[in-house]
Amino acid sequence: MIKVTLVRPEGCHHCKEVKNTLEGMRDEFPDISIEEIDMVTPEGRELVQKYQMLSSPGILINDEFFAFGGATEEQFRKKFNEING
């Protein structure tokens, strides 16, 4: 399973685009699990501080920091292929 966590504020348009990109990749990577955490919650604030996320969304893959500010489908595909070996 590939767990993707998006740490984002409520109403973030860019964050929705990233989620749509991930949803569109489900045919190729059916084991993607997407979790969203609002960055103003205690858990969200902790993650923002821990990984020094400077823009939204902050992205964790399998509970490890991947990027902040978004990522492209190509970047996700490369990482997912690495995970799947």
Backbone as CSV, one residue per row, in Angstrom:
resi,resn,N_x,N_y,N_z,CA_x,CA_y,CA_z,C_x,C_y,C_z
1,MET,0.840,-1.179,0.000,0.000,0.000,0.000,0.889,1.247,0.000
2,ILE,0.430,2.264,-0.694,1.112,3.559,-0.721,0.192,4.559,-0.038
3,LYS,0.632,5.041,1.122,-0.165,5.999,1.881,0.356,7.406,1.593
4,VAL,-0.524,8.246,1.040,-0.168,9.632,0.768,-0.970,10.513,1.720
5,THR,-0.264,11.342,2.465,-0.906,12.274,3.390,-0.700,13.683,2.868
6,LEU,-1.808,14.410,2.718,-1.762,15.804,2.304,-2.074,16.667,3.519
7,VAL,-1.138,17.496,3.911,-1.335,18.423,5.022,-1.661,19.760,4.378
8,ARG,-2.894,20.232,4.595,-3.360,21.385,3.841,-4.354,22.223,4.656
9,PRO,-4.526,23.489,4.239,-5.547,24.304,4.874,-6.904,24.039,4.213
10,GLU,-7.961,24.376,4.890,-9.311,24.251,4.342,-9.438,25.167,3.123
11,GLY,-10.041,24.653,2.040,-10.323,25.466,0.871,-9.146,25.712,-0.062
12,CYS,-8.067,24.967,0.070,-6.869,25.156,-0.756,-7.109,24.592,-2.157
13,HIS,-7.182,25.469,-3.154,-7.439,25.049,-4.536,-6.280,24.204,-5.076
14,HIS,-5.055,24.638,-4.824,-3.875,23.897,-5.298,-3.845,22.491,-4.691
15,CYS,-4.238,22.384,-3.427,-4.253,21.086,-2.747,-5.265,20.150,-3.411
16,LYS,-6.404,20.704,-3.819,-7.421,19.905,-4.502,-6.883,19.382,-5.833
17,GLU,-6.089,20.200,-6.543,-5.491,19.761,-7.803,-4.532,18.595,-7.576
18,VAL,-3.748,18.670,-6.497,-2.819,17.581,-6.175,-3.603,16.306,-5.868
19,LYS,-4.676,16.440,-5.098,-5.507,15.270,-4.787,-6.113,14.682,-6.063
20,ASN,-6.574,15.552,-6.975,-7.134,15.070,-8.244,-6.080,14.323,-9.059
21,THR,-4.847,14.810,-9.045,-3.749,14.121,-9.736,-3.583,12.716,-9.168
22,LEU,-3.568,12.628,-7.839,-3.415,11.317,-7.187,-4.583,10.401,-7.500
23,GLU,-5.806,10.944,-7.456,-6.995,10.136,-7.772,-6.904,9.597,-9.198
24,GLY,-6.380,10.415,-10.112,-6.245,10.005,-11.507,-5.195,8.924,-11.723
25,MET,-4.357,8.702,-10.736,-3.297,7.696,-10.841,-3.720,6.339,-10.282
26,ARG,-4.939,6.231,-9.793,-5.399,4.986,-9.151,-5.437,3.790,-10.095
27,ASP,-5.673,4.033,-11.390,-5.671,2.907,-12.331,-4.298,2.259,-12.389
28,GLU,-3.261,3.107,-12.392,-1.887,2.612,-12.461,-1.377,2.121,-11.104
29,PHE,-1.825,2.780,-10.038,-1.394,2.451,-8.674,-2.644,2.277,-7.791
30,PRO,-3.322,1.135,-7.914,-4.589,0.955,-7.196,-4.450,0.898,-5.672
31,ASP,-3.229,0.756,-5.178,-3.043,0.641,-3.733,-2.792,1.999,-3.055
32,ILE,-3.058,3.103,-3.773,-2.883,4.439,-3.172,-3.989,4.690,-2.154
33,SER,-3.577,5.132,-0.987,-4.495,5.579,0.056,-4.198,7.060,0.276
34,ILE,-5.235,7.905,0.239,-5.044,9.345,0.392,-5.697,9.808,1.689
35,GLU,-4.901,10.442,2.521,-5.384,11.000,3.784,-5.148,12.506,3.734
36,GLU,-6.123,13.276,4.208,-5.967,14.723,4.268,-6.018,15.163,5.727
37,ILE,-5.082,16.010,6.101,-5.033,16.535,7.460,-5.045,18.057,7.373
38,ASP,-6.002,18.664,8.043,-6.081,20.128,8.066,-4.922,20.663,8.896
39,MET,-4.186,21.593,8.337,-2.976,22.069,9.005,-3.241,22.912,10.247
40,VAL,-4.499,23.267,10.516,-4.778,24.030,11.735,-5.146,23.133,12.918
41,THR,-5.274,21.827,12.668,-5.531,20.897,13.764,-4.222,20.660,14.511
42,PRO,-4.293,20.169,15.746,-3.043,19.872,16.471,-2.116,18.940,15.693
43,GLU,-2.670,17.899,15.070,-1.851,16.967,14.289,-1.231,17.682,13.082
44,GLY,-2.024,18.503,12.403,-1.532,19.242,11.256,-0.440,20.224,11.632
45,ARG,-0.634,20.963,12.714,0.381,21.927,13.165,1.678,21.218,13.521
46,GLU,1.561,20.052,14.142,2.751,19.275,14.515,3.541,18.857,13.264
47,LEU,2.828,18.390,12.226,3.491,17.970,10.994,4.129,19.154,10.268
48,VAL,3.417,20.282,10.230,3.960,21.489,9.586,5.262,21.895,10.261
49,GLN,5.261,21.876,11.576,6.458,22.272,12.319,7.576,21.233,12.156
50,LYS,7.233,19.962,12.267,8.232,18.899,12.187,8.978,18.915,10.860
51,TYR,8.234,19.108,9.753,8.838,19.042,8.424,9.062,20.424,7.807
52,GLN,8.814,21.475,8.580,9.003,22.857,8.131,8.353,23.092,6.774
53,MET,7.079,22.754,6.684,6.315,22.913,5.447,6.034,24.393,5.232
54,LEU,6.570,24.936,4.165,6.469,26.359,3.907,5.326,26.721,2.965
55,SER,4.765,25.732,2.272,3.614,25.985,1.410,2.762,24.723,1.342
56,SER,1.539,24.890,0.865,0.559,23.808,0.860,0.440,23.185,-0.524
57,PRO,0.133,21.903,-0.575,0.063,20.995,0.553,1.441,20.449,0.921
58,GLY,1.567,20.082,2.170,2.709,19.281,2.569,2.362,17.846,2.215
59,ILE,3.302,17.106,1.684,3.010,15.751,1.219,3.937,14.756,1.908
60,LEU,3.308,13.773,2.550,4.044,12.656,3.136,3.672,11.409,2.356
61,ILE,4.640,10.557,2.101,4.369,9.272,1.464,4.886,8.199,2.406
62,ASN,3.963,7.331,2.808,4.258,6.293,3.797,4.908,6.901,5.042
63,ASP,4.327,7.993,5.498,4.723,8.699,6.726,6.123,9.300,6.673
64,GLU,6.673,9.475,5.463,7.963,10.148,5.294,7.749,11.386,4.437
65,PHE,8.436,12.473,4.786,8.290,13.712,4.043,8.667,13.506,2.578
66,PHE,7.845,14.036,1.669,8.095,13.937,0.236,8.282,15.326,-0.383
67,ALA,7.355,16.252,-0.116,7.432,17.574,-0.739,6.460,18.517,-0.046
68,PHE,6.667,19.808,-0.263,5.626,20.775,0.092,5.398,21.671,-1.100
69,GLY,4.184,22.199,-1.201,3.824,23.039,-2.333,3.312,22.261,-3.527
70,GLY,3.170,20.956,-3.378,2.651,20.127,-4.457,3.726,19.280,-5.115
71,ALA,3.300,18.477,-6.066,4.199,17.618,-6.832,3.486,17.268,-8.128
72,THR,4.270,16.941,-9.141,3.694,16.584,-10.436,3.387,15.090,-10.486
73,GLU,2.595,14.722,-11.457,2.288,13.303,-11.660,3.575,12.527,-11.910
74,GLU,4.495,13.110,-12.662,5.776,12.454,-12.945,6.566,12.204,-11.662
75,GLN,6.585,13.184,-10.759,7.300,13.022,-9.486,6.658,11.932,-8.639
76,PHE,5.320,11.928,-8.581,4.620,10.877,-7.839,4.911,9.509,-8.458
77,ARG,4.814,9.415,-9.771,5.023,8.129,-10.452,6.414,7.573,-10.153
78,LYS,7.424,8.443,-10.198,8.792,7.990,-9.919,8.889,7.435,-8.494
79,LYS,8.316,8.148,-7.536,8.369,7.701,-6.138,7.581,6.404,-5.945
80,PHE,6.389,6.332,-6.522,5.564,5.125,-6.369,6.251,3.911,-6.983
81,ASN,6.898,4.101,-8.116,7.630,2.982,-8.745,8.792,2.539,-7.885
82,GLU,9.475,3.486,-7.226,10.555,3.137,-6.297,10.018,2.291,-5.151
83,ILE,8.860,2.689,-4.623,8.264,1.965,-3.496,7.863,0.552,-3.925
84,ASN,7.263,0.459,-5.095,6.777,-0.846,-5.569,7.882,-1.742,-6.104
85,GLY,9.092,-1.174,-6.268,10.242,-1.953,-6.698,10.116,-2.417,-8.107
